Amino acid sequence: MLVAFAPDGRLLLTVRTANLPSHAGQIAFPGGRLEPGETPEQAALREAWEEVQLDPGQAHPLGRLPAVLSPHGFHVTPVLAWLDARPRLRPSPDEVAEVLWVPLAELAAAPAWSELRERGGLRREVWHYPWRGHDVWGLTANVLHDLLEKVCGTRA
């Protein structure tokens, strides 16, 4: 999962297409599964290229946030990266309906809320961040919540 910052303080997020088998229509960071032999950084950059044609040479990995467990049981490693500029992106029509550049400051100021959800016998807190008519929620919002706690201090 690539958590990419542009110089203007915006985060790269995508709206997943409606035809995807999971998480259709949801807002997400670019990302996907590790290929054999890949590091989380390599996978995040590869997936960002596949999903929105982000040139890997424009993204500079800074580090990782703690891995999170997805509702499907996958360990997801958020990779933080700095972009040289806010690039012009070309979303893959099979995966991405829209590219969003979301100001981190707006998310930090959003009236976030959480709920407890259960899946497969596991209860977890799921965060929601309203942003310009969108509901950023689930794994993406949980990663955002962790990021905002680290950048801005305690959020909830």
N, CA, C and O of each residue as an XYZ file, in Angstrom:
624
protein
N       0.854     -1.168      0.000
C       0.000      0.000      0.000
C       0.901      1.232      0.000
O       1.793      1.355      0.839
N       0.665      2.145     -0.946
C       1.477      3.352     -1.049
C       0.719      4.546     -0.472
O      -0.358      4.899     -0.952
N       1.287      5.158      0.553
C       0.746      6.375      1.155
C       1.654      7.495      0.662
O       2.678      7.797      1.274
N       1.260      8.108     -0.456
C       2.126      9.056     -1.158
C       1.686     10.492     -0.912
O       0.511     10.834     -1.050
N       2.659     11.327     -0.543
C       2.440     12.749     -0.283
C       2.994     13.577     -1.429
O       4.131     13.374     -1.856
N       2.196     14.506     -1.925
C       2.672     15.490     -2.893
C       3.243     16.682     -2.121
O       2.936     16.851     -0.941
N       4.070     17.510     -2.769
C       4.655     18.663     -2.076
C       3.626     19.641     -1.502
O       3.936     20.382     -0.569
N       2.402     19.650     -2.051
C       1.375     20.564     -1.535
C       0.607     19.979     -0.347
O      -0.403     20.546      0.069
N       1.073     18.852      0.203
C       0.440     18.274      1.387
C      -0.760     17.401      1.103
O      -1.508     17.060      2.018
N      -0.955     17.037     -0.145
C      -2.082     16.169     -0.500
C      -1.635     14.714     -0.594
O      -0.505     14.405     -0.973
N      -2.560     13.839     -0.235
C      -2.339     12.396     -0.321
C      -2.988     11.854     -1.584
O      -4.047     12.321     -2.001
N      -2.350     10.875     -2.180
C      -2.902     10.193     -3.340
C      -3.848      9.090     -2.875
O      -3.441      8.164     -2.173
N      -5.103      9.200     -3.270
C      -6.097      8.161     -3.020
C      -6.810      7.857     -4.327
O      -6.797      8.666     -5.254
N      -7.427      6.697     -4.394
C      -8.180      6.326     -5.586
C      -9.592      5.913     -5.194
O      -9.848      5.507     -4.061
N     -10.499      6.027     -6.158
C     -11.830      5.446     -6.022
C     -11.812      4.186     -6.882
O     -11.585      4.250     -8.090
N     -12.051      3.058     -6.257
C     -12.022      1.788     -6.979
C     -13.245      1.668     -7.893
O     -14.321      2.166     -7.562
N     -13.077      1.014     -9.029
C     -14.181      0.871     -9.968
C     -15.293      0.012     -9.367
O     -15.069     -0.776     -8.449
N     -16.485      0.188     -9.907
C     -17.665     -0.519     -9.407
C     -17.658     -2.000     -9.769
O     -18.397     -2.783     -9.172
N     -16.831     -2.398    -10.741
C     -16.853     -3.789    -11.205
C     -15.838     -4.695    -10.509
O     -15.743     -5.875    -10.847
N     -15.086     -4.176     -9.555
C     -14.100     -5.009     -8.868
C     -14.791     -5.995     -7.931
O     -15.839     -5.679     -7.368
N     -14.215     -7.192     -7.755
C     -14.868     -8.198     -6.916
C     -14.869     -7.871     -5.424
O     -15.712     -8.378     -4.684
N     -13.938     -7.034     -4.974
C     -13.940     -6.649     -3.556
C     -13.684     -5.154     -3.432
O     -12.916     -4.572     -4.198
N     -14.328     -4.559     -2.473
C     -14.172     -3.138     -2.147
C     -14.523     -2.223     -3.326
O     -13.952     -1.141     -3.467
N     -15.447     -2.653     -4.156
C     -15.865     -1.867     -5.317
C     -16.405     -0.513     -4.876
O     -17.177     -0.421     -3.921
N     -15.989      0.539     -5.582
C     -16.470      1.889     -5.314
C     -15.879      2.548     -4.089
O     -16.196      3.702     -3.801
N     -15.032      1.849     -3.362
C     -14.460      2.422     -2.143
C     -13.215      3.247     -2.449
O     -12.575      3.090     -3.489
N     -12.899      4.127     -1.513
C     -11.686      4.935     -1.607
C     -10.544      4.139     -0.995
O     -10.679      3.543      0.073
N      -9.409      4.144     -1.702
C      -8.281      3.329     -1.247
C      -6.959      3.970     -1.643
O      -6.891      4.775     -2.572
N      -5.919      3.598     -0.924
C      -4.565      3.898     -1.367
C      -4.213      2.907     -2.476
O      -4.746      1.797     -2.491
N      -3.328      3.281     -3.404
C      -2.852      2.281     -4.360
C      -2.157      1.150     -3.602
O      -1.463      1.388     -2.614
N      -2.349     -0.057     -4.067
C      -1.684     -1.170     -3.398
C      -2.256     -2.498     -3.810
O      -3.275     -2.576     -4.496
N      -1.581     -3.543     -3.380
C      -2.008     -4.893     -3.705
C      -1.059     -5.895     -3.090
O      -0.306     -5.575     -2.170
N      -1.099     -7.094     -3.598
C      -0.317     -8.200     -3.039
C       1.151     -8.127     -3.429
O       1.521     -7.620     -4.487
N       1.961     -8.652     -2.534
C       3.392     -8.805     -2.812
C       3.597     -9.926     -3.820
O       2.974    -10.982     -3.721
N       4.465     -9.693     -4.781
C       4.917    -10.755     -5.678
C       6.095    -11.451     -4.995
O       6.754    -10.845     -4.150
N       6.372    -12.703     -5.342
C       7.507    -13.401     -4.720
C       8.806    -12.597     -4.854
O       9.162    -12.138     -5.940
N       9.497    -12.439     -3.729
C      10.772    -11.737     -3.718
C      10.682    -10.230     -3.592
O      11.714     -9.566     -3.491
N       9.475     -9.664     -3.594
C       9.316     -8.211     -3.494
C       9.337     -7.744     -2.050
O       8.917     -8.459     -1.141
N       9.833     -6.534     -1.858
C       9.689     -5.845     -0.581
C       8.362     -5.090     -0.607
O       7.798     -4.889     -1.683
N       7.851     -4.669      0.548
C       6.646     -3.838      0.542
C       6.821     -2.569     -0.298
O       5.878     -2.134     -0.959
N       8.016     -1.973     -0.278
C       8.261     -0.759     -1.067
C       8.147     -1.054     -2.561
O       7.511     -0.300     -3.298
N       8.757     -2.143     -3.006
C       8.696     -2.506     -4.421
C       7.262     -2.799     -4.849
O       6.831     -2.377     -5.922
N       6.531     -3.516     -4.015
C       5.142     -3.844     -4.332
C       4.283     -2.586     -4.398
O       3.461     -2.444     -5.303
N       4.467     -1.672     -3.449
C       3.671     -0.437     -3.429
C       3.925      0.385     -4.687
O       2.983      0.900     -5.289
N       5.179      0.512     -5.089
C       5.508      1.282     -6.297
C       4.994      0.582     -7.553
O       4.494      1.239     -8.466
N       5.113     -0.741     -7.606
C       4.604     -1.487     -8.765
C       3.089     -1.335     -8.882
O       2.566     -1.071     -9.964
N       2.397     -1.501     -7.771
C       0.939     -1.383     -7.790
C       0.491      0.030     -8.165
O      -0.487      0.198     -8.894
N       1.203      1.046     -7.670
C       0.851      2.426     -8.029
C       1.041      2.652     -9.527
O       0.263      3.375    -10.151
N       2.067      2.040    -10.103
C       2.260      2.139    -11.553
C       1.105      1.443    -12.282
O       0.546      1.994    -13.230
N       0.752      0.236    -11.842
C      -0.317     -0.518    -12.495
C      -1.670      0.177    -12.373
O      -2.464      0.159    -13.313
N      -1.935      0.786    -11.226
C      -3.254      1.374    -10.982
C      -3.414      2.773    -11.562
O      -4.463      3.093    -12.121
N      -2.380      3.617    -11.437
C      -2.532      5.026    -11.855
C      -1.355      5.548    -12.679
O      -1.277      6.745    -12.955
N      -0.443      4.662    -13.071
C       0.737      5.029    -13.857
C       1.606      6.066    -13.149
O       2.131      6.984    -13.780
N       1.752      5.911    -11.842
C       2.684      6.746    -11.092
C       4.092      6.242    -11.383
O       4.416      5.090    -11.094
N       4.924      7.104    -11.952
C       6.309      6.759    -12.273
C       7.053      6.462    -10.976
O       7.149      7.337    -10.116
N       7.586      5.242    -10.811
C       8.297      4.913     -9.574
C       9.472      5.838     -9.282
O       9.859      5.993     -8.123
N      10.044      6.454    -10.311
C      11.150      7.383    -10.106
C      10.733      8.688     -9.452
O      11.582      9.438     -8.970
N       9.431      8.969     -9.428
C       8.927     10.195     -8.797
C       8.558      9.995     -7.332
O       8.309     10.964     -6.615
N       8.523      8.745     -6.886
C       8.109      8.439     -5.511
C       9.321      7.968     -4.718
O      10.033      7.055     -5.134
N       9.542      8.595     -3.584
C      10.703      8.299     -2.756
C      10.234      7.740     -1.414
O       9.759      8.492     -0.564
N      10.364      6.418     -1.217
C       9.926      5.825      0.050
C      10.659      6.432      1.243
O      11.876      6.612      1.227
N       9.875      6.742      2.277
C      10.404      7.359      3.502
C      10.452      6.382      4.665
O      11.237      6.558      5.597
N       9.627      5.368      4.614
C       9.526      4.419      5.714
C       8.178      3.733      5.672
O       7.431      3.841      4.699
N       7.888      3.033      6.736
C       6.649      2.263      6.817
C       5.875      2.626      8.078
O       6.454      2.961      9.111
N       4.561      2.550      7.966
C       3.703      2.554      9.145
C       3.588      1.100      9.602
O       3.884      0.187      8.832
N       3.162      0.876     10.843
C       2.986     -0.508     11.292
C       2.008     -1.268     10.391
O       1.004     -0.716      9.941
N       2.314     -2.526     10.140
C       1.437     -3.368      9.325
C       0.076     -3.495     10.004
O      -0.027     -3.500     11.230
N      -0.956     -3.598      9.185
C      -2.324     -3.763      9.683
C      -2.905     -5.037      9.081
O      -2.503     -5.470      8.001
N      -3.846     -5.620      9.789
C      -4.509     -6.827      9.317
C      -5.802     -6.430      8.621
O      -6.653     -5.763      9.210
N      -5.945     -6.841      7.369
C      -7.166     -6.527      6.628
C      -8.295     -7.434      7.100
O      -8.040     -8.467      7.719
N      -9.545     -7.059      6.815
C     -10.666     -7.923      7.191
C     -10.596     -9.307      6.537
O     -11.219    -10.255      7.017
N      -9.837     -9.421      5.441
C      -9.695    -10.706      4.749
C      -8.500    -11.509      5.259
O      -8.203    -12.583      4.735
N      -7.810    -10.986      6.288
C      -6.712    -11.716      6.897
C      -5.346    -11.465      6.289
O      -4.397    -12.186      6.600
N      -5.218    -10.455      5.424
C      -3.928    -10.123      4.826
C      -3.204     -9.096      5.690
O      -3.823     -8.173      6.221
N      -1.907     -9.259      5.825
C      -1.088     -8.249      6.494
C      -0.722     -7.196      5.452
O      -0.123     -7.512      4.424
N      -1.083     -5.954      5.720
C      -0.859     -4.848      4.788
C       0.169     -3.912      5.402
O       0.021     -3.474      6.543
N       1.210     -3.609      4.639
C       2.259     -2.707      5.109
C       2.135     -1.374      4.383
O       2.435     -1.302      3.191
N       1.701     -0.314      5.069
C       1.646      1.007      4.444
C       3.065      1.572      4.275
O       3.822      1.680      5.240
N       3.404      1.924      3.048
C       4.708      2.497      2.724
C       4.517      3.993      2.490
O       3.789      4.396      1.583
N       5.170      4.810      3.308
C       5.107      6.260      3.140
C       6.092      6.676      2.059
O       7.220      6.187      2.018
N       5.662      7.584      1.181
C       6.548      8.057      0.119
C       6.294      9.529     -0.154
O       5.174     10.021     -0.016
N       7.351     10.218     -0.544
C       7.302     11.622     -0.936
C       7.377     11.679     -2.450
O       8.216     11.018     -3.062
N       6.494     12.475     -3.057
C       6.501     12.655     -4.504
C       7.227     13.945     -4.857
O       7.107     14.941     -4.144
N       7.976     13.931     -5.949
C       8.683     15.129     -6.404
C       7.716     16.255     -6.742
O       8.006     17.429     -6.510
N       6.572     15.889     -7.287
C       5.544     16.848     -7.699
C       4.217     16.099     -7.665
O       4.181     14.885     -7.465
N       3.128     16.837     -7.862
C       1.847     16.154     -7.994
C       1.717     15.771     -9.467
O       1.372     16.613    -10.295
N       1.987     14.525     -9.796
C       2.053     14.134    -11.202
C       0.682     14.004    -11.847
O      -0.337     13.831    -11.179
N       0.700     14.092    -13.145
C      -0.508     13.803    -13.915
C      -0.594     12.282    -14.025
O       0.329     11.641    -14.527
N      -1.676     11.718    -13.567
C      -1.814     10.270    -13.506
C      -2.860      9.786    -14.503
O      -3.769     10.526    -14.880
N      -2.718      8.543    -14.919
C      -3.668      7.917    -15.838
C      -4.192      6.641    -15.176
O      -3.526      5.606    -15.186
N      -5.387      6.731    -14.605
C      -5.916      5.561    -13.899
C      -6.219      4.399    -14.846
O      -6.682      4.598    -15.969
N      -5.950      3.198    -14.373
C      -6.314      1.989    -15.109
C      -7.832      1.853    -15.064
O      -8.400      1.760    -13.975
N      -8.505      1.839    -16.211
C      -9.973      1.790    -16.196
C     -10.537      0.512    -15.580
O     -11.703      0.479    -15.186
N      -9.729     -0.533    -15.494
C     -10.196     -1.776    -14.878
C     -10.205     -1.707    -13.358
O     -10.939     -2.449    -12.706
N      -9.389     -0.816    -12.787
C      -9.223     -0.790    -11.333
C      -9.627      0.517    -10.670
O     -10.128      0.511     -9.546
N      -9.417      1.637    -11.351
C      -9.563      2.946    -10.710
C     -10.567      3.805    -11.475
O     -10.389      4.085    -12.661
N     -11.623      4.217    -10.778
C     -12.630      5.089    -11.378
C     -12.206      6.550    -11.336
O     -12.555      7.332    -12.220
N     -11.447      6.917    -10.297
C     -11.074      8.326    -10.116
C      -9.837      8.414     -9.232
O      -9.648      7.615     -8.315
N      -9.004      9.401     -9.528
C      -7.848      9.721     -8.686
C      -8.233     10.913     -7.825
O      -8.787     11.892     -8.326
N      -7.943     10.834     -6.534
C      -8.221     11.929     -5.603
C      -6.907     12.418     -5.003
O      -6.053     11.617     -4.624
N      -6.752     13.725     -4.920
C      -5.631     14.335     -4.192
C      -6.244     15.003     -2.975
O      -6.849     16.070     -3.081
N      -6.088     14.378     -1.827
C      -6.797     14.776     -0.613
C      -5.848     15.511      0.329
O      -4.838     14.947      0.748
N      -6.163     16.778      0.673
C      -5.301     17.502      1.612
C      -5.296     16.835      2.990
O      -6.348     16.621      3.592
N      -4.119     16.518      3.469
C      -3.996     15.899      4.789
C      -4.618     16.794      5.857
O      -5.220     16.295      6.808
N      -4.479     18.107      5.709
C      -5.041     19.043      6.690
C      -6.566     18.918      6.762
O      -7.143     19.039      7.843
N      -7.219     18.678      5.628
C      -8.678     18.519      5.638
C      -9.082     17.229      6.349
O     -10.080     17.201      7.071
N      -8.321     16.176      6.149
C      -8.626     14.930      6.865
C      -8.409     15.093      8.359
O      -9.182     14.577      9.166
N      -7.352     15.812      8.727
C      -7.071     16.036     10.151
C      -8.190     16.831     10.813
O      -8.459     16.650     12.001
N      -8.843     17.708     10.057
C      -9.919     18.539     10.601
C     -11.298     17.890     10.460
O     -12.277     18.402     11.004
N     -11.385     16.782      9.743
C     -12.680     16.144      9.493
C     -13.266     15.576     10.787
O     -12.523     15.143     11.668
N     -14.598     15.576     10.903
C     -15.241     14.989     12.085
C     -15.249     13.457     11.987
O     -16.284     12.846     11.720
N     -14.094     12.859     12.205
C     -13.949     11.406     12.087
C     -14.727     10.698     13.190
O     -14.923     11.233     14.281
N     -15.158      9.503     12.881
C     -15.853      8.681     13.862
C     -15.512      7.221     13.595
O     -15.043      6.863     12.515
N     -15.757      6.387     14.600
C     -15.455      4.966     14.434
C     -16.622      4.121     14.910
O     -17.495      4.576     15.648
N     -16.606      2.881     14.464
C     -17.609      1.901     14.873
C     -16.894      0.570     15.074
O     -15.816      0.341     14.524
N     -17.501     -0.295     15.862
C     -16.968     -1.645     16.029
C     -17.654     -2.560     15.032
O     -18.880     -2.564     14.922
N     -16.858     -3.335     14.306
C     -17.388     -4.300     13.344
C     -16.794     -5.663     13.653
O     -15.688     -5.776     14.179
N     -17.554     -6.690     13.313
C     -17.070     -8.050     13.523
C     -17.087     -8.792     12.197
O     -18.053     -8.725     11.436
N     -15.997     -9.498     11.941
C     -15.903    -10.332     10.740
C     -15.041    -11.535     11.087
O     -13.928    -11.389     11.593
N     -15.556    -12.705     10.815
C     -14.801    -13.920     11.087
C     -14.423    -14.083     12.545
O     -13.369    -14.637     12.856
N     -15.273    -13.607     13.442
C     -14.999    -13.720     14.868
C     -14.036    -12.683     15.411
O     -13.705    -12.708     16.597
N     -13.586    -11.783     14.571
C     -12.646    -10.744     14.993
C     -13.364     -9.402     15.035
O     -13.919     -8.946     14.035
N     -13.342     -8.773     16.219
C     -13.932     -7.430     16.357
C     -12.836     -6.403     16.155
O     -11.726     -6.544     16.666
N     -13.169     -5.365     15.398
C     -12.181     -4.318     15.160
C     -12.864     -2.959     15.088
O     -14.042     -2.842     14.752
N     -12.091     -1.956     15.411
C     -12.564     -0.585     15.280
C     -12.332     -0.153     13.836
O     -11.236     -0.309     13.298
N     -13.372      0.391     13.220
C     -13.298      0.847     11.834
C     -13.572      2.344     11.813
O     -14.620      2.803     12.268
N     -12.620      3.096     11.283
C     -12.737      4.551     11.233
C     -13.408      5.017      9.954
O     -13.364      4.346      8.922
N     -14.038      6.197     10.050
C     -14.670      6.876      8.915
C     -14.197      8.327      8.922
O     -14.194      8.983      9.964
N     -13.800      8.817      7.757
C     -13.422     10.217      7.576
C     -14.258     10.793      6.443
O     -14.028     10.462      5.279
N     -15.228     11.652      6.764
C     -15.981     12.285      5.685
C     -15.101     13.317      4.986
O     -14.409     14.105      5.630
N     -15.144     13.294      3.665
C     -14.350     14.256      2.899
C     -15.070     14.590      1.599
O     -15.194     13.741      0.716
N     -15.546     15.829      1.484
C     -16.164     16.350      0.262
C     -17.177     15.381     -0.354
O     -17.133     15.090     -1.549
N     -18.075     14.899      0.475
C     -19.128     14.006      0.004
C     -18.739     12.540     -0.065
O     -19.574     11.699     -0.398
N     -17.508     12.220      0.237
C     -17.039     10.832      0.249
C     -16.949     10.337      1.693
O     -16.759     11.124      2.621
N     -17.085      9.042      1.863
C     -16.825      8.409      3.154
C     -15.561      7.576      2.990
O     -15.588      6.496      2.400
N     -14.467      8.084      3.513
C     -13.217      7.327      3.517
C     -13.287      6.444      4.755
O     -13.293      6.949      5.878
N     -13.339      5.136      4.559
C     -13.567      4.257      5.699
C     -12.799      2.950      5.527
O     -12.129      2.733      4.517
N     -12.909      2.090      6.530
C     -12.309      0.772      6.475
C     -10.803      0.805      6.649
O     -10.272      1.640      7.381
N     -10.121     -0.102      5.976
C      -8.674     -0.222      6.100
C      -7.981      1.089      5.745
O      -7.035      1.496      6.419
N      -8.449      1.749      4.688
C      -7.854      3.029      4.283
C      -7.960      4.048      5.405
O      -6.978      4.714      5.734
N      -9.142      4.177      5.996
C      -9.332      5.142      7.081
C      -8.551      4.743      8.325
O      -8.065      5.611      9.050
N      -8.424      3.448      8.584
C      -7.637      3.025      9.743
C      -6.169      3.385      9.562
O      -5.512      3.786     10.523
N      -5.645      3.251      8.350
C      -4.268      3.671      8.074
C      -4.158      5.191      8.206
O      -3.189      5.695      8.775
N      -5.145      5.922      7.682
C      -5.150      7.386      7.836
C      -5.161      7.777      9.305
O      -4.454      8.696      9.718
N      -5.966      7.076     10.089
C      -6.048      7.382     11.517
C      -4.683      7.203     12.181
O      -4.254      8.050     12.965
N      -4.012      6.110     11.868
C      -2.676      5.857     12.414
C      -1.703      6.946     11.966
O      -0.915      7.446     12.769
N      -1.756      7.309     10.701
C      -0.889      8.365     10.174
C      -1.151      9.693     10.882
O      -0.212     10.374     11.293
N      -2.417     10.059     11.025
C      -2.756     11.328     11.670
C      -2.352     11.340     13.138
O      -1.936     12.378     13.652
N      -2.466     10.205     13.823
C      -1.992     10.142     15.212
C      -0.497     10.418     15.285
O      -0.031     11.106     16.193
N       0.248      9.884     14.333
C       1.701     10.069     14.343
C       2.109     11.484     13.929
O       3.081     12.030     14.451
N       1.370     12.072     12.995
C       1.714     13.402     12.480
C       1.158     14.516     13.360
O       1.842     15.504     13.627
N      -0.087     14.350     13.810
C      -0.788     15.435     14.500
C      -0.958     15.202     15.995
O      -1.402     16.106     16.703
N      -0.626     14.042     16.488
C      -0.896     13.716     17.885
C      -2.186     12.936     17.988
O      -2.755     12.542     16.970
N      -2.651     12.709     19.184
C      -3.845     11.899     19.411
C      -5.038     12.499     18.699
O      -5.259     13.709     18.749
N      -5.829     11.622     18.016
C      -6.956     12.065     17.203
C      -8.308     11.868     17.862
O      -9.189     12.706     17.672
N      -8.518     10.814     18.620
C      -9.887     10.524     19.051
C     -10.122     10.872     20.498
O     -11.228     10.685     21.006
